[in-house]
């Protein structure tokens, strides 16, 4: 279940340090707004592994890039998210990683697996789509495990 902590606070990446010991929830910041969700369940994680495995097999065959599961992406102090799966070309990845090995920019592909609940779906379909579009993600997949469906969205579009 997702909840949004609503107040006049504009959250930043530095603020996430107060949640470091929490292994039950996920914390993401989009445009300064803090989103708190439960850690994904087993089926959700299994879907992520399956997608990542297929991307890894294709990447190994093509030699073009590599996938990662649940990498944090720190776009800015007020935009810090944890997509389910990403894929980046070797060329782009070289420029995306900071000294600590964290993503600081947009991979070519971002995949979000829908979690139960209207608020979770709205976050993925609206707030995250807008963020990924503005940040230069080229392709955004929204996976609906219940419907066994993948929706592909060209994320780079004006709003």
Number of C-alpha atoms within 10 A of each C-alpha: 14 18 12 11 11 10 8 7 10 14 20 20 19 9 14 14 9 8 11 9 8 9 9 9 16 16 18 24 23 22 15 17 19 25 20 17 17 14 15 18 9 9 10 19 16 12 18 21 16 11 19 21 15 12 19 18 13 15 18 12 10 9 12 13 19 18 23 19 18 16 15 17 21 21 19 15 15 20 20 23 21 17 19 23 22 28 23 21 16 14 10 14 18 11 12 19 14 12 6 6 8 13 19 17 20 24 22 18 20 23 24 24 22 21 22 15 10 12 14 18 19 13 16 20 15 11 14 19 24 18 18 22 21 15 16 16 21 17 19 23 20 19 21 18 15 9 7 8 11 14 10 12 14 13 23 17 14 7 6
